[in-house]
Amino acid sequence: MIRTRAAGDARAIAPVPRRVVECVVLGLWLVLVVLWELTCPLEEEGDGLVRRTVTCAAFLMAVGYLLTGVRRGPVRELREARAVARATQDVLLRPLPPAIDGLTLAARRLSVSHGADVGGDLYEAVATPYGVRIVIGDVRGHGLSAIGAVAAVLGSFREAAHDEAGLDGVLRRLDRAYQRRLRDLVRQEHPATDGREPENPAAEEFVTVLLLEIGADSDVRALNCGHPWPYRLGQGAVPLSTVEPLPPLGAFPLPDDLAPLVCGRLLPGEALFLHTDGAEDARDAAGRFFGLKDALVRSLAGCPPGVPVSPAHVARQVHTALLRHTGGRITDDVALLVLRNDRGDRGDRTRVPAQQTGEPALRRARTEPSRR
């Protein structure tokens, strides 16, 4: 009873909304103008003109204030909604740290949906007791409609990457999470009426996934389900592997044997460029595909000899070239992720300087005079 009375008192002293105050003030202003017009005695023609002018000005001020308030309210609400959406997007696809366990990272993303940073592409990198584990994927479809699947895959990866000792266990956890997502879609679209599960109408839904594990010895292991292979960046841009990937998750069951592919060692100063197929499939107005490998080679050409590849520089150059090629009109979500090995020969951090973005060393190499 006491709580109920206290709640009633709190409601009684709750502040009056600002819009209510504005409407009351505006109403009183108009009432005063009308009363002044009605009670003012008739004057001569010259004084009547002045009175009418004052009345019109008062009404114009009231209307202008009303229009300004009507416009300011939705703008404020839109700004608040965008802030909430941006915070939600950052929680779902959180920004990567500039460096993690001896690896320097840089990422860029583009979404087809106007005003959205998150679409059907996903990526994440975490340091685990088994090494740095990275996931990048692409949900079928794009834009806001694919965010549910992105949340399911990323949420599963963030848990499984720390819990599973093998990369195959991580992939199976991702597959189970995505299958649950598909079953939920089935139940929503076709609720069961006879107690049986409905046929799966989401059979064409799938997600491509690439899992990478970079161990303490900088050896790279991978499991690829229908995703484009990364490029190894050093003296040039070379695919990390040419092995045919497994089918995407959701299309077929995973095989019993899921041995990770050993892709060799990532040497100190070398980098990996990960991307989604939106980068390779982007076209210009004439229908020509974007030359991703050529863009990577051009981005590496500006690096002086002996200077490690700058992940931030490569990501920015490819991002800019992609927008220039498409005229800013992309038709699919795009995610770019670059990581560089800043570890030494024995896995320590002393051989290659752990630059956050690679930009300081790149600028020094370009500005310092040659000592030859």
N, C-alpha and C positions, 0 to 999 in steps of 0.2 A: 504494500500500500504506500509505503514511504517512497519507494522507487518510482511508482506511478505518479505520485504528486510532484516529485522532483522533476520528472520528465516533463510534466505539464507546465511547471514553472519555467523550465528551460525553453520550451516552445513559446511560452508567453513573452519571454524577453529576447527571442531570436531577432537578429537585425532584419530590418525591412530590406528586401531586394532593391538594388540600385535602379532597376528599370521601373519599379513601382514609384519610387521617389521622383524620377524624371517625368513620368506620366502625370503625377499629381501637380508638380510645379508647372508643367506645360498647360494643364487644364485650368489652374488658377490664373495663369497669365491670360489665357483666352477669355475667361469669365470677366476679368477686370477690364479687358479691352471692350467687350460687348457692353458691360454696364456703363462704362464711360461714354460710349457712343450713344446709348439710349437715354441716359440721364443728363447729358450735356444740353443746355438750352440752345434753341435755334439761334444762329448768329447770321451776320451778314454773309454775302456770297464769298468774300475774301477769307473770312474766318472759317467758313464751311470747307473751303478748299484745303486749308491747313489741317483741319480736323480729319478730313478724309485721307490726306496724305499720311498723317500720323497713324491712322488706323491701318491703312494698307501696309505701312512699314512694320507695324507690330505683328500683323498676320504673317508677313513674309519672314520675319525673324522666327516666329513660332514654327512655321513650316520648314524653314531651313534647319532649325534645331532638331525637329522631328526626323527629317531625312538623314541628318548626320548621325543621330542616334540609331536609326534603323540600319544604317550601313556599318556603323562601328560595332554593333552587337555581333552580327554574323562574322565580321572580320576577326574579332577577338575570339569567338568560338572556334573559327577555323584555325587560328594560330595555336590555340590550346590543343585542338584535335591533332594537329600535325606534330606538336611536341610529344603527345602521348604515343602517336604512331611511331615516331622516331625512336623513342625509348623502348618500345616493344620490339622494333626491328633490331635494335642493338643487343637486346637480350637474346633474341632468336639467333641472329647471325652476328655475334659479337665481334668487335674489331680484334684483329690478331695483334699480339705483342710485337714490338720491333725486333726482338731477339728472344730465342728460347733454346736453352741447353746447347749453346755454341752454334746455333743457326740463326742467320739474319733473314727476316721475313718482310715481304711487302705484298699487298693485295689490292686489286681493283675489281669493281663489279658494276654492271649496268643492268637495269630492269626495264622490261618493255612497258610496264605499268607506270603511267605518269605520276610523279610524286612519291614513288616507292623505291626503296633501296634494296628490298628483298623480293626475289621472285622465285623461280623454279630451280635456281642454282644454289649449291651449298658448299661450304668448306669449313674446315676446322683443323687446328694443330695443337696437340697437347704433349707435354713431357710426362712420360710414364717410367716405371722401373724397367721396362723392356726397351726403351728408346723413345725417340720422338715419333709419334704416330700422326699421320695426316690423312684426312679424308677430303675428297672433292667429288661432287656428284651433280647430276642433272635430272630433275624430275620431268617426266613427260608432261608437256604443256608448259605454260609460262605465266608470269604475273602472279596476282594475288591468289588465284585459284589453286596454285601448287604449294602454298605456304604450309598447309596441314601436313603434307608428306615430308616437306623439308624439316618441320619440327619433329616429326616422328623419327626420322633417320638421324638427325643431329643429336637429339636427346639420347637415343640408344648408343650412339658412338661415344658420347662424353662419359657414359658409365662403363661401357664394355672396354674401352681403350685402357682403362686402369685395372679392370677385373680379369681380363682374359690374357693368359700368358702367350698364346699364339695368335697370329694375325687371322688364322682361319676361324678361331672362336669369335673374334670381333665381327667378322663378316657374317657368320651365322646369326649373331645377335641382331645385326642390322636387318637381315632378311626376315627374322621373326617379327621384329617391330613393324616392318613395312607390310608384312602379310596381315598383321592385326589391323593396320590402318585400312587395308583393302576390305577386310571383313566388316569393319565399321561402316565403310561407305556402302557396302552391299545392304546392310541392315537398314541404313537410312533411306536408300533409294527404293528397296523392295522388302518391306517388313514381312517376316514370316507369318502366315495365317494358320498353318496346320502344325506348327511346332517344329518344322524342319527348316534347315538353312536354305535360303533361296539360291538359285544358280548364280554364279559369279558374273555380273555384268561388267565388272571392272577388270576383265581379263587383259584388256589392252593397256592397262595402266602399268607403268614400270618406272624404274629409276636406275640410271647408270651410276656406278660407284667405283672409285679407284682408292684403294688403301695403300699407303706407303708406311714403311717402318725404317727409320734410320737409326741403327744401333749405336752403341758407344764407340764401336770400331769404324763408324761411318759407312758400313755396308748397308746397301739399300735392298729391301725386300718388298714385294708388291703382290697384291691381288686385285685383278681388274675385271669388273663386270660391265662390259659394254662401253667403257669410257675411253676417250682419246688418251693415248700414251703421252706422258710429259716429254719435254725436250731437255737434254743435258746441255748446259751452256758452259763453254770453256773457250776453246779456240774457234768454235762454231756452234751451230745448233743441230744436235743429232738426237733422234728419238731414243728414249731410254730403253725401249724394247720393241721388237717387231712381232712378238708372239701374239697369236689370235686371242683376244680376251674372251672370258666367259660371257654367257648371256646376261642381260641386265636383271636386276632383282625384280621379282614380280612376274617375269615372263615365263620362267621355267624353274623347277626346284634346283637347288644347289647340288652339285655332285658330291658323292661321299668323300672323294679324295680332294682336299683343298690345300695342296702344298703351295706355300708362297713361292713366287718366282724370285730367284736371287739375281739382282740386276747389277752386281758389281759394287765397287766402292766409290763413294762421292769424294773426290780428292779435295784437299784444302784449296779454297778459292773458287771451286766449281759451284755451279748453281743448277737448280731444276726449275723449269717453267711448266706449271700446271695450268690447265685451261679447260673450259667446257666447249662443247661443239658449236655453241653460238659464235665463237670467235672464228672458227674455220668456215662456217656456213654463211657468214655475213656477206651480203652482196651490195654492189653499188647500183646506180640507176640503170646501167646497161646490163645488169645481171651477172657481172663478173664477181667471182668469189674473192674474198680477202686473202692475200698471200701472207699467212701467218709466219711461215718460216722465213720468208724474205724480210718481214718486219723485224723478226728477232735478230737476223744477221745485221741489219742496219743499226739496230740498237746497240749491238756489240761492237760495231765498227768505231764508235766514238770513245771506247775505253782504251786508254793508252796501254802499251805492253807492260806487264808486270803488276797492273792494278787489278784487284779482284772485281768480278762482275758486280755491279750495283743493282740489287733487286728493285729498289725504288725507281731507279732510272729506267730499267727494262720495262717494268710494269707501266710506267707513265708513257714511255715512247710507244709501246704497243697499243695502249688505250687511246692515245691521240691519233695514231695511224688508223685505228679501227673506226673512230668517229669521222675522220676525214674521208675514209673510203666510202662509208655509208651515208655521208652527208648528215650524220646525227640521227638517222632514221633506222634503228635496229629493229629486227623482227623476232628476235629471240633473246632471252636473258644471256648475259655473258659474265663469267667469273674468271679472273686471272690471279694466279698465286705464284710468287717467285720466292725461292729459299736458297740461301748460299751457305756453304760449309765454312765456318770460321774456326774450325778445330785444327789442331796441329796434326802431325803425322801419327801420333800415338793417342789421338782422341782428346788431347788437352786443348787449351785455348790460347796457346802462346805463339803458335807459328803464324797464323793469319790474324791481323788486328780485327777485333770484334767491333767493327764500325756499325752503327745503328742502321744507316741507310746506304753506306758506300759513297755518299755525296762528298764528304770532306776530302777523302783521298782522291776522288776523281777531280775535284776542283784544283787541289794542289798539284796534281800531275799535269794539268793543262796550263797552269800559270807559272810553274817553276821553269826556269831556263834549262836547256839541255847542258849536261856536264861533259859532253863528248868533246 
